[in-house]
Amino acid sequence: MKILITEDDPIYADALEILLESIGHQVVGIANNAPQALRLIKATQPDLLLLNIEVNGKVDGIYIAQELREYASPIPFIFITSLQDPDIFEKAKRTNPFAYITKPVDKCTLLRTVELALYKYTQQNDFEEIENRVQDEESFFVKVGRQLRRIHVSDICYLKVDRKYSTIALEDEKFKTRMSLQDLARKLPADAFIKVHKSYMVNLQKIDEVDLDKESIKMGPHVIPLSRRHKKELVEMLTL
């Protein structure tokens, strides 16, 4: 596996490189600051990042982790740091690392953490490959927790985005997936679903009532908001 190290201590970085390569991994680069790390990520396409939070420059390793969210296929990463401040940990946790380990790190802990991160990421990719492959015009699969769930398009009332999760609402059930609203929309027929709010997309066939004064949409037991920006388009779609 290709691993990129971001570490401002050259001696520690060299030790990590020797250790990782001794068990068959390829260290594709060592960066000591965020801009250099981001350039190397694009150039080398690593399978895993080892990130020290304290790096040279104005921004830290947490900034690098936040930037990874913009990638189409986010790269897994592990924080390795001497910082034990609980506020720093909470900030780092929100970037969704595969692990957070503090220095000094013993050889066994590091190697097991790396192997576990790579294993989990491989398993996740296997699920996503099936998820993207097994679908047709009337249904598709999404990953929900550790399960693949078949969704029938005709059963969907609406989709809602909430930060890094999307909610799929059926008439009598809701569940969350890590797929973005844009990715879900690509699985749906464009003439059957319409965006009615910055956070909502609805199935036109499921709409029971539109209250233009209250700017809301009723769909069975669900009532969702209708934004002024999308009101005109919805009315035109429903009155064709």
Buried (B, 14 or more C-beta within 10 A) or exposed (E): BBBBBBBBBEEBBBEBBEBBEEEEBEBBBBBBBBEBBBEBBEEBEBBBBBBBBEBEEEBBBBBBBEBBEEEEEEBBBBBBBEBEEEEBBEBBEEBBBBBBBEEEBEEEEBBEBBEEBBEEBEEBEEBBEEBEEEBEEEBBBBBBEEEBBEBEBEBBBBBBBEEEBBBBBBEEEEBBBBBEBEBBBEBBEEEBBBBBBEBBBBBEEBBEEBEEEEBBBBBEEBEBBBBEEBBEEBEEEEEE
